[in-house]
């Protein structure tokens, strides 16, 4: 980066075993006043597969801007079902725990 980084927001999401996940969404709309941003996940516990709550990505869609958001700011379920082709494919990022995943 050519300029100093600034912490804009920090947030802790607690997810208990067996708890529901989040609806498909993009973080970008929360930071529309920022030209550049990096979002990071710091995984404390292991999430070895998609059944354990690992982070899932809409692979390859990062350059498309905002995709099919509802008024609530989540990805429209019909759009989410089409990501990756006819079948909903949100590749998971399994975590061994104590690791960071960043996108930006």
Phi, psi and omega in degrees: 000141182273354180227160180296145177274147180230134175286117183267321184202141170235150185205141176245124175254113176270132177228111179284153178307132180082357180287157179289152178270192179263151174294155178303130182206169173242139178284334187307319182300338179285347185232041184295340180274005182250130179288319180229145178208156174230129175253132182234142171250127173252103183276122179270313181258159178291142173222082192288344180206176184294338178283349183258004177093023179292158180294136179243143182242151169271083189306129176081002184263001186298333183269002184270357184077207181284133184243113169052049181278144174276177177298335180277356178086009175260161178289129179308131182306326178293322177292316180301323181290341182265348181299128179086008178117202184293332180255140179295115180236101176247093183302133179275156174245089179302145182237137174273357184090160183047052176219164180243141173235123181236145173221147180180000000 
